Amino acid sequence: MKTLTNSLIAALFLTITSLAVAEVSYYKPSSKTGASLCVIVKDNVLAHTSQILPLNIKGGRITSENARDQCVLVLKNLNYLLEKVDSSLNQLVKLNIYVTHEDLIQEMQGLIKELKLPAQPACTFVVTKLADPKALVAMDAVAVSGSNKKLSQVQIFNDDVSGFRAALLPAGRTAYISGQAVKAGTLAESTKKTMEELFQTIKYLGGSPENIIQIKAFLTPMSEAAVASQVIDGCFPYDTKHPVTLVEWYSSLPIEIEMIVALPGEASTTRPAETVTYQTPTGMKASPVFSRVAIAEVSDRIYVSGITAKEPGDNSTRIRSVFDQLKAIVGEAGSDMQHLVKATYYVSDDAISGDFGKIRQEYYDRQRPPAASKATVKSVGVPNRILVIDMIAVPAK
């Protein structure tokens, strides 16, 4: 199997030709993990991908049962897709890595480190079942695209050969919509009603479904992933389909869906006074710990790698450890706790919820919490830890 992995790596190196771009700052890259603590992107067109599985592109099947082989194949597939939108693995800024078992994380980190990419993205690991039961690893990514820095509208790319998808986010205002959920009798019905509710939120914001950049769904059970995917795709009355990522969660709700949406209007030529604003659509209740919608008013982004507690302890200790780290990281990156736009909280024990809700209020401004989703998953990937935070921020000024 090692011979196959080595030949796959060699083939992958041959396809990576573009250089990392100067408008991106990789803060505290780690030789141990191959990732940066956070990545700061300034005013670039950003490519967001669908969740990429270790498929043979032309055959559409998973042919290897080896995790390393699958990881390299996912990266090769990801690079293939990114090149279609004038990007590459060397221009990654954020990489979300989904594995089926937590003991695969260290192996994946080692393999990514072996590649020695010039760009060491912010990385978050999530332990979840995947849409294809043969898959051990999958990824989705955000990368800088050189396609057109003056891109005026969203561009969606569907690859006819592989079925992979990417969306180009132009400079300008971007809405991060918290996870929404409508409970119904079946996963299909719940998915349809939730999508309809999200479309109403987009309408409230003055946007349109055509400008959706990425859809992330937390669902149960993963064995019905194809059902949810078909319903989501069926909500769009045109052939082009938007990037989708699926994560299995443990919940009484069949599905919760969050979105990233580009909002209409040309990018401002002057820096706005507020780099992020927060909204509560009509008919929804505001919360002191998350915003229904956070709008990045500038094109700059700060992508933070997944944060877990530094050491074991009780729930309160572990939660505060994570938020203290977050506060320090965004502060050093030119932001603060009042300029967070999107949080995803992965927890492996729902018993944390009570303390988590209370402690968030100690760190967040009640009028300015980030848009968020919280998902109970199989594992957060680190022994004796029960929480990982994945965060996006914007500069404070």
Sine and cosine of phi, psi and omega as CSV:
sin_phi,cos_phi,sin_psi,cos_psi,sin_omega,cos_omega
0.00,0.00,-0.56,0.83,-0.02,-1.00
-0.89,0.45,-0.59,0.81,0.03,-1.00
-0.88,0.48,-0.68,0.73,0.03,-1.00
-0.89,0.46,-0.71,0.71,0.01,-1.00
-0.87,0.50,-0.71,0.71,-0.02,-1.00
-0.89,0.46,-0.63,0.78,0.01,-1.00
-0.94,0.34,-0.57,0.82,0.08,-1.00
-0.91,0.42,-0.67,0.74,0.03,-1.00
-0.88,0.47,-0.69,0.72,0.02,-1.00
-0.86,0.51,-0.69,0.73,0.02,-1.00
-0.90,0.43,-0.60,0.80,0.00,-1.00
-0.91,0.41,-0.68,0.73,0.01,-1.00
-0.86,0.51,-0.59,0.80,-0.02,-1.00
-0.91,0.41,-0.42,0.91,-0.05,-1.00
-1.00,-0.01,-0.26,0.97,-0.05,-1.00
-1.00,-0.05,0.94,-0.34,-0.09,-1.00
-0.83,-0.56,-0.46,0.89,-0.10,-1.00
-0.98,0.21,0.38,-0.93,-0.04,-1.00
-0.99,-0.14,0.41,-0.91,0.08,-1.00
-0.91,0.42,0.52,-0.86,-0.10,-1.00
-1.00,-0.07,0.47,-0.88,-0.11,-0.99
-0.96,0.28,-0.34,0.94,-0.06,-1.00
-0.98,0.20,0.06,1.00,-0.03,-1.00
-0.90,-0.43,0.74,-0.68,0.04,-1.00
-0.92,-0.39,0.82,-0.57,0.01,-1.00
-0.98,-0.18,0.95,-0.30,-0.14,-0.99
-1.00,-0.01,0.85,-0.53,0.01,-1.00
0.78,0.63,0.87,0.49,0.10,-1.00
-0.90,0.44,0.57,-0.82,-0.08,-1.00
-0.93,-0.38,0.80,-0.60,0.08,-1.00
-0.95,0.31,-0.30,0.95,-0.01,-1.00
-0.98,0.21,-0.63,0.78,-0.09,-1.00
-0.94,-0.33,-0.27,0.96,-0.08,-1.00
0.96,0.27,0.25,0.97,-0.03,-1.00
-0.81,-0.59,0.32,-0.95,0.09,-1.00
-0.98,-0.18,0.43,-0.90,0.03,-1.00
-0.89,0.45,-0.65,0.76,0.15,-0.99
-0.40,-0.92,0.28,-0.96,0.01,-1.00
-0.78,-0.63,0.76,-0.65,-0.03,-1.00
-0.95,-0.31,0.85,-0.53,-0.04,-1.00
-0.90,-0.43,0.75,-0.66,-0.03,-1.00
-0.91,-0.42,0.92,-0.40,0.22,-0.98
0.75,0.66,0.84,0.55,0.03,-1.00
-0.84,-0.55,0.41,-0.91,0.21,-0.98
-0.95,0.30,0.77,-0.64,-0.08,-1.00
-0.90,-0.43,0.76,-0.64,0.07,-1.00
-1.00,-0.06,0.79,-0.61,0.09,-1.00
-0.93,-0.37,0.75,-0.66,-0.07,-1.00
-0.97,-0.26,0.28,-0.96,0.20,-0.98
-0.96,0.26,0.14,-0.99,0.08,-1.00
-0.95,0.31,0.83,-0.56,-0.10,-0.99
-0.98,-0.21,0.82,-0.57,0.02,-1.00
-0.99,-0.15,0.27,-0.96,-0.01,-1.00
-0.98,0.17,0.85,0.53,-0.06,-1.00
-1.00,-0.03,0.57,-0.82,0.27,-0.96
-0.93,0.38,0.90,-0.44,-0.18,-0.98
-0.81,0.59,-0.74,0.67,-0.08,-1.00
-0.98,0.20,-0.51,0.86,-0.03,-1.00
-1.00,-0.02,-0.34,0.94,0.02,-1.00
0.93,0.36,0.38,0.93,-0.03,-1.00
-0.80,-0.59,0.38,-0.93,0.11,-0.99
-1.00,-0.05,0.86,-0.51,-0.13,-0.99
-0.95,-0.32,-0.17,0.99,0.00,-1.00
-0.87,-0.49,0.62,-0.78,0.06,-1.00
-0.98,-0.19,0.11,0.99,-0.02,-1.00
-1.00,-0.05,0.78,-0.62,-0.09,-1.00
-0.89,0.45,-0.64,0.77,0.00,-1.00
-0.91,0.42,-0.69,0.73,0.04,-1.00
-0.86,0.50,-0.69,0.72,-0.02,-1.00
-0.90,0.43,-0.65,0.76,0.00,-1.00
-0.88,0.47,-0.73,0.69,0.01,-1.00
-0.89,0.45,-0.63,0.77,0.01,-1.00
-0.92,0.40,-0.62,0.79,0.07,-1.00
-0.88,0.48,-0.72,0.70,0.01,-1.00
-0.89,0.45,-0.64,0.77,0.06,-1.00
-0.89,0.45,-0.69,0.72,0.04,-1.00
-0.89,0.46,-0.65,0.76,-0.01,-1.00
-0.90,0.44,-0.69,0.72,0.03,-1.00
-0.90,0.44,-0.64,0.77,0.06,-1.00
-0.84,0.55,-0.73,0.69,-0.01,-1.00
-0.92,0.39,-0.71,0.71,-0.03,-1.00
-0.89,0.46,-0.59,0.80,0.02,-1.00
-0.90,0.44,-0.44,0.90,0.04,-1.00
-0.92,0.39,-0.37,0.93,0.00,-1.00
-0.89,-0.46,0.53,0.85,0.08,-1.00
0.85,0.53,0.77,0.64,0.05,-1.00
-0.57,-0.82,-0.12,-0.99,0.03,-1.00
-0.20,-0.98,0.04,-1.00,0.07,-1.00
-0.88,0.48,-0.42,0.91,0.01,-1.00
-0.97,0.26,-0.06,1.00,0.02,-1.00
-0.87,-0.49,0.33,0.95,0.04,-1.00
-0.92,0.40,0.61,-0.79,0.15,-0.99
-0.86,-0.51,-0.46,0.89,0.03,-1.00
-0.59,-0.81,0.72,-0.70,0.02,-1.00
-0.74,-0.67,0.87,-0.49,0.11,-0.99
-0.98,-0.19,0.83,-0.56,-0.11,-0.99
-0.89,-0.45,0.86,-0.51,-0.06,-1.00
-0.95,-0.31,0.84,-0.55,0.01,-1.00
-0.80,-0.60,0.42,-0.91,-0.08,-1.00
-1.00,0.07,-0.29,0.96,0.00,-1.00
-0.63,-0.77,0.64,-0.77,-0.08,-1.00
-0.91,0.42,-0.42,0.91,-0.01,-1.00
-0.95,0.30,-0.09,1.00,0.07,-1.00
-1.00,0.10,-0.27,0.96,-0.12,-0.99
-0.89,0.45,-0.74,0.67,-0.02,-1.00
-0.88,0.48,-0.61,0.79,0.03,-1.00
-0.91,0.42,-0.66,0.75,0.02,-1.00
-0.92,0.40,-0.65,0.76,0.04,-1.00
-0.86,0.50,-0.68,0.73,0.00,-1.00
-0.89,0.46,-0.65,0.76,-0.02,-1.00
-0.93,0.36,-0.67,0.74,0.03,-1.00
-0.89,0.45,-0.61,0.79,0.04,-1.00
-0.90,0.43,-0.62,0.78,0.02,-1.00
-0.86,0.52,-0.56,0.83,-0.05,-1.00
-0.93,0.37,-0.42,0.91,0.05,-1.00
0.78,0.63,0.78,0.63,0.02,-1.00
-0.92,0.39,0.65,-0.76,0.07,-1.00
-0.85,0.52,-0.55,0.84,0.03,-1.00
-0.99,-0.14,0.90,-0.44,0.05,-1.00
-0.97,-0.23,0.99,-0.16,-0.13,-0.99
-0.95,0.31,0.27,-0.96,0.25,-0.97
-0.93,0.37,0.69,-0.72,-0.07,-1.00
-0.79,-0.61,0.62,-0.79,0.13,-0.99
-0.76,-0.65,0.76,-0.65,0.04,-1.00
-0.98,-0.20,0.67,-0.74,0.03,-1.00
-0.76,-0.65,0.74,-0.68,0.04,-1.00
-0.99,-0.13,0.87,-0.48,-0.09,-1.00
-0.36,-0.93,0.43,-0.90,0.24,-0.97
-0.93,0.38,0.39,-0.92,-0.03,-1.00
-0.89,-0.46,0.30,-0.96,-0.11,-0.99
-0.88,0.48,-0.57,0.82,0.10,-1.00
-0.99,-0.16,0.87,-0.50,-0.07,-1.00
-0.89,0.46,-0.27,0.96,0.04,-1.00
-1.00,0.08,-0.22,0.98,-0.05,-1.00
-0.98,0.19,0.68,-0.73,0.08,-1.00
-0.96,-0.26,-0.37,0.93,-0.05,-1.00
-0.54,-0.84,0.54,-0.84,0.09,-1.00
-0.52,-0.86,0.26,-0.96,-0.01,-1.00
-0.53,-0.85,0.47,-0.88,0.34,-0.94
-0.75,-0.66,0.29,-0.96,-0.18,-0.98
-0.52,-0.85,0.34,-0.94,0.23,-0.97
-0.85,-0.52,0.74,-0.67,-0.03,-1.00
-0.61,-0.79,0.46,-0.89,0.08,-1.00
-0.96,0.29,0.70,-0.72,0.05,-1.00
-0.92,-0.38,0.68,-0.73,0.06,-1.00
-0.99,-0.11,0.24,0.97,-0.13,-0.99
-0.87,0.49,-0.68,0.73,-0.01,-1.00
-0.13,-0.99,0.97,-0.25,-0.06,-1.00
-0.93,0.37,-0.22,0.98,0.04,-1.00
-0.96,-0.26,0.40,0.92,0.02,-1.00
-0.80,0.60,0.80,-0.60,-0.11,-0.99
-0.98,-0.20,-0.22,0.98,0.00,-1.00
-0.50,-0.87,0.29,-0.96,-0.01,-1.00
-0.88,0.47,0.66,-0.75,0.13,-0.99
-0.84,-0.54,0.79,-0.61,0.02,-1.00
-0.95,-0.31,0.76,-0.65,0.02,-1.00
-0.89,-0.46,0.84,-0.55,0.10,-1.00
-0.93,-0.37,0.88,-0.48,0.00,-1.00
-0.99,0.15,0.86,-0.52,-0.07,-1.00
-0.92,0.39,-0.51,0.86,-0.07,-1.00
-0.97,0.24,-0.77,0.64,-0.12,-0.99
-0.99,-0.11,-0.43,0.90,-0.12,-0.99
1.00,0.07,-0.02,1.00,0.02,-1.00
-0.94,0.34,0.38,-0.93,-0.08,-1.00
-0.72,-0.69,0.49,-0.87,0.11,-0.99
-0.56,-0.83,0.48,-0.88,0.06,-1.00
-0.78,-0.63,0.69,-0.72,0.03,-1.00
-0.99,-0.14,0.86,-0.51,0.01,-1.00
-1.00,-0.08,0.91,-0.41,0.01,-1.00
-0.97,0.24,0.27,-0.96,0.11,-0.99
-0.87,0.49,0.60,-0.80,-0.02,-1.00
0.66,-0.75,-0.17,-0.99,-0.06,-1.00
-0.95,0.31,0.67,-0.74,-0.03,-1.00
-0.71,-0.70,0.77,-0.64,0.02,-1.00
-0.99,-0.12,0.76,-0.65,0.15,-0.99
-0.96,-0.29,0.92,-0.39,-0.10,-0.99
-0.99,-0.16,0.82,-0.57,0.04,-1.00
-0.86,0.51,0.39,-0.92,0.05,-1.00
-0.83,0.55,0.74,-0.67,0.08,-1.00
-0.87,-0.49,0.49,-0.87,-0.06,-1.00
-0.53,-0.85,0.69,-0.72,0.12,-0.99
-0.83,-0.55,0.89,-0.46,-0.04,-1.00
-0.98,0.20,0.69,-0.72,0.02,-1.00
-0.55,-0.83,0.00,-1.00,-0.11,-0.99
-0.93,0.36,-0.52,0.86,-0.04,-1.00
-0.76,-0.65,0.29,-0.96,0.06,-1.00
-0.88,0.47,-0.66,0.75,-0.02,-1.00
-0.88,0.48,-0.72,0.69,-0.02,-1.00
-0.91,0.40,-0.67,0.74,0.01,-1.00
-0.89,0.45,-0.65,0.76,0.02,-1.00
-0.89,0.46,-0.71,0.70,-0.02,-1.00
-0.89,0.46,-0.72,0.69,-0.04,-1.00
-0.93,0.38,-0.58,0.82,0.04,-1.00
-0.92,0.39,-0.67,0.74,0.05,-1.00
-0.88,0.47,-0.64,0.77,0.03,-1.00
-0.89,0.46,-0.64,0.76,0.02,-1.00
-0.92,0.40,-0.64,0.77,0.04,-1.00
-0.91,0.42,-0.61,0.79,0.06,-1.00
-0.89,0.47,-0.56,0.83,0.07,-1.00
-0.92,0.39,-0.63,0.78,0.05,-1.00
-0.89,0.46,-0.69,0.72,0.02,-1.00
-0.88,0.48,-0.66,0.75,0.03,-1.00
-0.88,0.47,-0.67,0.74,0.03,-1.00
-0.85,0.52,-0.59,0.81,-0.03,-1.00
-0.98,0.18,-0.08,1.00,-0.02,-1.00
0.99,0.10,0.25,0.97,-0.01,-1.00
-0.98,-0.22,-0.20,-0.98,0.02,-1.00
-0.55,-0.83,0.46,-0.89,-0.02,-1.00
-0.84,0.54,-0.44,0.90,0.00,-1.00
-0.88,0.48,-0.37,0.93,-0.06,-1.00
-0.99,-0.15,0.26,0.96,0.09,-1.00
-0.94,0.35,0.77,-0.64,-0.02,-1.00
-1.00,-0.05,-0.71,0.71,-0.01,-1.00
-0.47,-0.88,0.57,-0.82,0.05,-1.00
-0.86,-0.52,0.80,-0.60,0.09,-1.00
-0.86,-0.50,0.79,-0.61,-0.03,-1.00
-0.88,-0.48,0.75,-0.66,0.13,-0.99
-0.98,-0.22,0.87,-0.50,-0.17,-0.99
-0.63,-0.78,0.27,-0.96,0.11,-0.99
-0.52,-0.86,0.68,-0.74,-0.10,0.99
-1.00,0.06,0.37,-0.93,0.01,-1.00
-0.91,0.40,-0.37,0.93,0.03,-1.00
-0.88,0.47,-0.30,0.96,0.04,-1.00
-0.97,-0.26,0.40,0.91,-0.02,-1.00
-0.84,0.54,-0.64,0.77,-0.03,-1.00
-0.88,0.48,-0.58,0.82,0.03,-1.00
-0.89,0.45,-0.77,0.64,-0.01,-1.00
-0.88,0.47,-0.68,0.73,-0.01,-1.00
-0.88,0.47,-0.68,0.74,-0.01,-1.00
-0.90,0.43,-0.64,0.77,0.01,-1.00
-0.92,0.38,-0.70,0.72,0.01,-1.00
-0.86,0.51,-0.76,0.64,0.00,-1.00
-0.88,0.47,-0.58,0.82,-0.02,-1.00
-0.95,0.32,-0.18,0.98,0.01,-1.00
-0.98,0.20,-0.17,0.99,-0.03,-1.00
-0.96,-0.29,0.83,-0.56,-0.11,-0.99
-0.99,0.13,0.44,0.90,0.02,-1.00
-0.65,-0.76,0.23,-0.97,-0.13,-0.99
-0.95,0.32,-0.53,0.85,-0.04,-1.00
-0.92,0.40,0.73,-0.69,-0.03,-1.00
-0.89,-0.45,0.58,-0.81,-0.12,-0.99
-1.00,0.01,0.45,-0.89,0.04,-1.00
-0.85,0.52,0.73,-0.69,-0.03,-1.00
-0.76,-0.65,0.65,-0.76,0.13,-0.99
-0.82,-0.57,0.65,-0.76,-0.02,-1.00
-0.86,-0.50,0.74,-0.67,0.06,-1.00
-0.77,-0.64,0.73,-0.68,0.06,-1.00
-0.99,0.15,0.72,-0.69,0.08,-1.00
-0.80,-0.60,0.24,-0.97,0.05,-1.00
-0.96,-0.28,0.95,-0.33,-0.11,-0.99
-0.36,-0.93,0.37,-0.93,0.12,-0.99
-0.98,0.21,-0.23,0.97,0.05,-1.00
-1.00,-0.01,0.71,-0.71,0.00,-1.00
-0.89,0.46,-0.58,0.81,-0.10,-1.00
-0.35,-0.94,0.54,-0.84,0.19,-0.98
-0.74,-0.68,0.66,-0.75,-0.10,-1.00
-0.78,-0.62,0.73,-0.69,0.11,-0.99
-0.88,-0.48,0.31,-0.95,-0.06,-1.00
-0.59,-0.81,0.42,-0.91,0.24,-0.97
-0.91,-0.41,0.78,-0.63,-0.10,-1.00
-0.71,-0.71,0.78,-0.63,0.12,-0.99
-0.97,0.23,0.74,-0.68,-0.02,-1.00
-0.99,-0.13,0.49,-0.87,-0.09,-1.00
-0.93,0.36,0.33,-0.94,0.03,-1.00
0.94,-0.35,0.56,-0.83,0.01,-1.00
-0.96,0.29,0.48,-0.88,0.04,-1.00
-0.89,0.46,0.67,-0.74,-0.02,-1.00
-0.92,0.39,0.61,-0.80,0.03,-1.00
-0.99,0.11,-0.20,0.98,0.04,-1.00
-0.86,-0.51,0.46,-0.89,-0.03,-1.00
-0.95,0.32,0.82,-0.57,0.02,-1.00
-0.94,0.35,0.44,-0.90,0.01,-1.00
-0.89,0.45,-0.61,0.79,0.04,-1.00
-0.94,-0.34,0.85,-0.53,0.00,-1.00
-0.99,0.12,-0.25,0.97,0.09,-1.00
-0.55,-0.84,0.67,-0.74,0.06,-1.00
-0.81,-0.58,0.33,-0.94,-0.11,-0.99
-0.78,-0.62,0.66,-0.75,-0.06,-1.00
-0.71,-0.71,0.49,-0.87,0.13,-0.99
-0.87,-0.50,0.95,-0.30,-0.01,-1.00
-0.85,0.52,0.44,-0.90,0.03,-1.00
-0.82,0.57,0.72,-0.69,0.02,-1.00
1.00,0.00,-0.11,0.99,0.03,-1.00
-0.96,-0.29,0.46,-0.89,-0.02,-1.00
-0.99,-0.11,0.72,-0.69,0.04,-1.00
-0.96,0.29,0.43,-0.90,0.00,-1.00
-0.75,-0.66,0.54,-0.84,0.05,-1.00
-0.98,0.20,-0.14,0.99,-0.08,-1.00
-0.90,-0.43,-0.17,0.99,0.13,-0.99
-0.42,-0.91,0.47,-0.88,0.07,-1.00
-0.99,-0.15,0.58,-0.82,0.05,-1.00
-0.90,0.43,-0.62,0.79,0.04,-1.00
-0.60,-0.80,0.74,-0.68,0.17,-0.99
-0.90,-0.44,0.75,-0.67,-0.05,-1.00
-0.92,-0.39,0.90,-0.44,0.12,-0.99
-0.97,0.25,0.91,-0.41,-0.05,-1.00
-1.00,0.07,-0.14,0.99,0.04,-1.00
-0.84,-0.55,0.23,-0.97,-0.05,-1.00
-1.00,0.01,-0.15,0.99,0.02,-1.00
-0.95,0.32,0.56,-0.83,0.04,-1.00
-0.68,-0.74,0.49,-0.87,0.14,-0.99
-0.83,-0.56,0.94,-0.35,0.00,-1.00
-0.99,-0.16,0.84,-0.54,-0.06,-1.00
-0.97,-0.24,0.73,-0.69,0.09,-1.00
-0.90,0.44,0.43,-0.90,0.01,-1.00
-0.81,0.59,0.73,-0.68,-0.06,-1.00
-0.92,-0.40,0.78,-0.62,0.13,-0.99
-0.87,-0.50,0.22,-0.98,0.01,-1.00
-0.87,0.49,0.56,-0.83,-0.02,-1.00
-0.94,0.35,-0.51,0.86,-0.01,-1.00
-0.48,-0.88,0.32,-0.95,0.00,-1.00
-0.91,0.43,0.31,-0.95,0.03,-1.00
0.13,-0.99,-0.16,-0.99,0.07,-1.00
-0.96,0.28,0.12,-0.99,-0.07,-1.00
-0.83,0.56,-0.71,0.71,-0.03,-1.00
-0.87,0.49,-0.70,0.71,-0.01,-1.00
-0.89,0.45,-0.70,0.71,-0.03,-1.00
-0.92,0.38,-0.64,0.77,0.00,-1.00
-0.91,0.42,-0.72,0.70,-0.01,-1.00
-0.91,0.42,-0.57,0.82,0.05,-1.00
-0.86,0.50,-0.68,0.74,0.00,-1.00
-0.91,0.41,-0.72,0.69,-0.04,-1.00
-0.94,0.34,-0.55,0.83,0.06,-1.00
-0.90,0.43,-0.66,0.75,0.06,-1.00
-0.90,0.44,-0.70,0.71,0.00,-1.00
-0.85,0.52,-0.72,0.69,-0.02,-1.00
-0.86,0.51,-0.67,0.75,0.00,-1.00
-0.93,0.37,-0.68,0.74,-0.05,-1.00
-0.90,0.43,-0.78,0.63,-0.05,-1.00
-0.92,0.39,-0.53,0.85,0.05,-1.00
-0.89,0.46,-0.69,0.72,0.01,-1.00
-0.94,0.33,-0.35,0.94,-0.01,-1.00
-1.00,-0.04,0.07,1.00,0.05,-1.00
1.00,-0.07,0.30,0.95,0.02,-1.00
-0.80,-0.60,-0.23,-0.97,0.05,-1.00
-0.33,-0.94,-0.08,-1.00,-0.09,-1.00
-0.97,0.23,-0.05,1.00,0.08,-1.00
-0.99,-0.17,0.07,1.00,-0.03,-1.00
-0.75,-0.66,0.62,0.79,0.10,-1.00
-1.00,-0.01,0.69,-0.73,-0.04,-1.00
-0.95,-0.32,-0.58,0.82,-0.07,-1.00
-0.53,-0.85,0.83,-0.56,0.06,-1.00
-0.88,-0.47,0.66,-0.75,0.23,-0.97
-0.84,-0.54,0.85,-0.52,-0.03,-1.00
-0.96,-0.28,0.89,-0.46,0.09,-1.00
-0.97,-0.23,0.83,-0.56,0.01,-1.00
-0.82,-0.58,0.57,-0.82,0.01,-1.00
-0.97,-0.25,-0.01,1.00,0.04,-1.00
-0.57,-0.82,0.94,-0.35,-0.07,-1.00
-0.92,0.39,-0.16,0.99,0.05,-1.00
-0.91,0.42,-0.24,0.97,0.01,-1.00
-0.96,0.27,-0.27,0.96,-0.21,-0.98
-0.84,0.54,-0.69,0.73,-0.04,-1.00
-0.88,0.48,-0.80,0.60,0.03,-1.00
-0.89,0.45,-0.62,0.79,-0.05,-1.00
-0.89,0.46,-0.70,0.72,0.01,-1.00
-0.89,0.45,-0.66,0.75,-0.01,-1.00
-0.93,0.37,-0.71,0.70,-0.09,-1.00
-0.94,0.33,-0.54,0.84,0.07,-1.00
-0.83,0.56,-0.59,0.81,-0.03,-1.00
-0.93,0.36,-0.34,0.94,0.06,-1.00
-0.97,0.25,-0.45,0.89,-0.08,-1.00
-0.98,-0.21,-0.44,0.90,-0.07,-1.00
-0.99,-0.16,0.54,-0.84,0.23,-0.97
-0.96,0.28,0.81,-0.58,-0.05,-1.00
-0.84,0.54,-0.44,0.90,0.00,-1.00
-1.00,-0.02,-0.11,0.99,-0.13,-0.99
-0.63,-0.78,0.66,0.75,0.08,-1.00
-0.97,0.23,0.41,-0.91,-0.01,-1.00
-0.95,0.30,0.37,-0.93,0.25,-0.97
-0.88,0.47,0.52,-0.85,-0.14,-0.99
-0.40,-0.92,0.38,-0.93,0.23,-0.97
-0.70,-0.72,0.61,-0.79,0.08,-1.00
-0.85,-0.52,0.81,-0.58,-0.06,-1.00
-0.80,-0.59,0.78,-0.62,0.13,-0.99
-1.00,0.10,0.87,-0.50,-0.08,-1.00
-0.84,-0.54,0.09,-1.00,-0.07,-1.00
-0.88,0.48,-0.66,0.75,-0.04,-1.00
-0.30,-0.95,0.48,-0.88,0.10,-0.99
-1.00,-0.09,0.09,1.00,0.18,-0.98
1.00,-0.02,-0.09,1.00,0.01,-1.00
-0.80,-0.60,0.80,-0.60,0.00,-1.00
-0.83,0.56,0.63,-0.78,0.03,-1.00
0.90,0.43,0.35,0.94,0.10,-0.99
-0.84,-0.55,0.52,-0.86,-0.04,-1.00
-0.77,-0.63,0.15,0.99,-0.03,-1.00
-0.55,-0.84,0.71,-0.71,0.21,-0.98
-0.72,-0.70,0.70,-0.71,0.01,-1.00
-0.95,-0.32,0.77,-0.64,0.11,-0.99
-0.93,-0.37,0.86,-0.51,-0.16,-0.99
-0.74,-0.67,0.58,-0.82,0.17,-0.98
-0.86,-0.51,0.72,-0.70,0.05,-1.00
-0.77,-0.64,0.15,-0.99,0.15,-0.99
-0.81,-0.59,0.32,-0.95,0.02,-1.00
-0.87,0.49,0.49,-0.87,-0.01,-1.00
-0.95,0.32,-0.42,0.91,-0.03,-1.00
-0.75,-0.66,0.00,0.00,0.00,0.00
